[in-house]
Amino acid sequence: MPQHTARSAGRRPARRFRRRDTAVIGVLLGIPVLLDVVVVWGPALASVGLSFTSWDGLGDIRWVGGDNYENLVQDYPAFWPAVRHNLLWVAFLGLVATPFGLLLAVLVDRGVRFSRFYQSVLYLPVVLSLAVVGFMAQLLLGTDQGVVNTVIGDERDPVDWLGDPRVNLWMMMLAASWRHTGYVMILYLAGLKSVDPALKEAAALDGAGERQTFFHVTLPALRPVNVVVGVITVIEALRAFDIVYAVNKGRNGLELLSVLITDNIIGEAARIGFGSAIAVVLLGVSLVFVVAFLAHEWRGAHDT
């Protein structure tokens, strides 16, 4: 048999999509892309454009250039506290809640007794919205009839957990971490299940202890999960809104950029251009964290 005939016989015929298949693929891909453009990128680009204007939502749109950003940085007292609080939120979820979720995942993955029960209980807060978590925080930390102050029993001078600017932000971050930890635990638990046991056995044969095996074998194998968890952590921290708004409308020590956006766009002032400038700042901060984290993880994956 000639060589070109043998090659032709070994090749699979190229599949040609029928018109119906092409239409189905176009619909399945086109609808999500269209929704993404309309719901996400459209408003994002519109916010960038509106941030350079002055508009109350009813009258004419007036171009003001960078005045909104200048006023935001120099003449808006709530801006810098909100930026600081958002960065604290990122640090707390990233350095406290996320490692704790990883620790819980490792413990559950070892097959401790009643691990299924622990997994269900720890994941339960994830199904709650942050607004519900905020209402629960009010029941626990309220000044008059809160559970915590009732247990402490100091009726003459109860601790104002939600009203004192020195402590209320930390209480809200703890409440948000309660929900975030369960989510991180499930993601890492799925990643731990996919780690090849042969890698751990090889490390044990080489004399590595449990700690060395985890940091030098298991954790590097979880790099794809680390990327997902890192991005989710940053997004959860920077979009925090409903939990503080449910407590005291994001004021008195609980200022966040998301709250300032809401107050300016749909509040009594209706300063849509100014609120859009805050939204662009929040988008920029989000992109800095996400892009830096992804670049670090991908560089590490390439080096290995």
N, C-alpha and C positions, 0 to 999 in steps of 0.2 A: 504494500500500500504506500503510495507517495506520502512524503512527510507532511505536505500541506493538507492532504486529506485526513491524516491522523489527527492533526491539530484541530481541524474543523469538526471532527467527530467528537473530540474531547470537550469542546466548548458548549456551554449551554446557550440555547437561543435567547437573544435579548427579548425581555418581556415588554410588550407594547401595551400601554394603558389605553383602555377604551375611553370613549368620550365620557361615559358615565363615571368611570373611576377617577378621571381627572376632575370632574365636577365635584365628586364627594370629597376628594383631597383638598380642593380649593375651598369648599365650605368649611371643612374641619379645621383648616389652617387659617382661613380668612376671618372667620368670626372671632376667634380669640385675639388675633392681631388687631382687628378693628376695635374690639372692646378695650384692648390695652391702650390703643392710641386715643380713643375717645375718653376713657375714664382716667388714665394715668398721664400719658404724655401730653395730651391736649391741654388739660388744666395746668400742668406744670409749665409748659411753654407760655400759656396765657398769663400765669402768675409772673413769669419773668418780664413779659411785656408790660403788664399793669404796674409792676413795681417802679417803673419810671414815670408814672402818671399820677394825677390827682383825680379821684372819681368817687362819688358817693353812691354809685349804683343806679342813679336816676338821671342826673344831669349829664352834661357833656364831659367827655374825657379830655383832661388837659395835661399836656406833656410838661413834666417838671424836671426831667433829667435825673440827676443823682441826689436831689433834695431829700427824698424819703430816706435814703441810706445815711445821709449826713445827720438828719434829725434823729434817726434811730440810734446812732452811735453817741451823739452829743447831748441830745435834749430829751431823751426818753428814759426816765429813771428806772423803769422796770426791766429794761433790756439786758443790762449786764448781769443783774441777779438771775434772770432767767437762763442766760447762757451758762453761768456758773452752775446752776442747779441741773441743767441738762447734762453737763460734763460729769458732775457728781453721779448722776443717774447711770451714765454709761460705765463709769469706773466701778460703781457698786455692783451692778449686774454682771459686769465682765470679770471682776476680781473676787467677788464673794458668791453670788448666786450660781454662776456658771460652773466654777470649780466644785461647789457643793453638789450640784446636779451630777457632775461627773463622778464624784465620790459615791453618791447613792447608786448610780448605774453600776459601778464596779462591785459594790456590796451585793446588789440584787443579782448581778451576773454570776456571782460565786455560788448561787444556789442555796442561800441561807434558808432556814426553815420559815415557812409562810411567805416566801418571796412573792408569790402571786398576789397575796393580800397586800403586802407592802407596796407592790407596784401599782395596784389599783388605787390605794389610798393616796399615794404620793402624786399620782396623775390626776386625781379628782379635781384639784383647783384649776387645772388647765381648761376645763369645760366652762368655767365661770368667766364672765366678762370682767374687765377691770372696774367698771362701774359698780358691779355687785360686790367686788372685793372692797371697794371704797365704802359702801354701805355697811359691810361687815366690820370694817375698821372702826366706823363710828360706833357700832354696838359694843365693840371691845374696848375702845379707847376714849369713849365719851367722858366728859368731865363729871356729869351728874350721876348717871346710872350706868356708866361703862363697867364692863366686867373687871377690867384690870384695876381700876380705882376702887371698886367694891372689894376686891380681894386684898388690896393694900390696906384699906380701912381708914385712910386719913380723910375724913369727911370735912374737917375744918380747912385744910389746904390741899385739895386734890391736884394732882399733876395734870396740866392742860396739854395732853399729848398731841392734840390736833390743832390747838390754837397758839402754842408757844413756838415762835419761829426758830428757836434753838433746837427743838427736837422733832417738830412735826414732819419735816422733810425726811428725816431718817426713818420715822415710823411708816411713811408712805413707801419708801424704798424697800423696807422689810416686807410690807404687805405685797408689793409687786413681785418681790423675789420669791415669796411663797408660791405664787402662780408660775413664775418663770422657771423655777427649779424643776418642777415636774415635767415641763416641756423638754428641758435640756436632758433630763434623765432618760426619757424615752428615746430621744435621738441618739444619745451615746449608747444606750442599751442595744439598740439596733445595730450600731457600729461594732460593738463588742461581740455580738453574735456572729458577725461576718469575718472576724479575725481568724486566720488559719491557725488551728491548734498546734500544727507542726512547728510553727515559729516559736511558740512558748516551750514546746518540748525540746527543741534544739538549744534554746537559751538555757534551759534547766540542765541539759547535758554538759554545757560549757561551764557550769558552776554559777550561773547568775541567780541571785535571789529574787524574791517576788517584786521588791521595789525596783531593782535593776531591770527585770523583765518588763515591768510596766512602762518605765520611762524610756527604755531603749528599744523595745520591740512593739508593745501594744500601742503606746501613744503615737509613734510615727505611723503605724498602720491606720490610725484614726484620722489622718490628715484630711481626707475628704469630708468627714463629719465635722472636723474643726472649722472648716470653711463655712459650712452651713450654719453651725452654731454661732460662730462669730458674727456673721451677717445678721442673723436673727436677733442676736443680743443687741447689736447697735440699733437696729430698726425698732425693737421693743423699747429701748431706752429713750430714743429721740422722739418717738410718736406717743409717749405717755401723755395722756390728757384726761381721760374720763375718771381715773381714780382720784386725782387731785381736784377735779371739777366737782365731783360728787361730795367732797368733804367741805370745802369752803370756796368753791368757784376759782380755785387756783390763786388765792391771794394770801397775804399775811405769812410769807415765808415759803409758799408752795408755787411761786411763779415759774412757769415753763414757757418755752417759745410757742408751743402749740396753743397754750391758753391765751397768749398775747395775740396770736393770729385770729383766734375766735373772737376775742373782745373787740378787735379793731374792724373785722370784716362784717360780723353780724351783730355787733353791739350797737349802742345808741349812736355812737359817732359815725359808723358806717364809712370808715376810711379804708376803702378797698385797696387803693394804691399803696398806702402805708402798711396795711396788713399783708399785702402781697410781697412787700420788701422783706418782712419778717419771715415769710414762707420761703423766700429764695435763700435767706441766710440759713434756715433750718435745712433746706435741700443741700446747700453747699457743705455744711457740717457733716451731714449724712454721707455725702459722696466722699469726703476726705477720709472718714473712718473706713468705709466699705472698700474703697479703692486701695487704700494703704494695706488693709488686712488681706485682701485678695492677692495683691502683688507680693506680699511677704510669704503667703502660703504657696503660691505658684512658684516663686523663686526657690523655696525650700524643696518643693516636689521635684523641680528640675535638677537641683543639686544632688538629690538622692538617686 
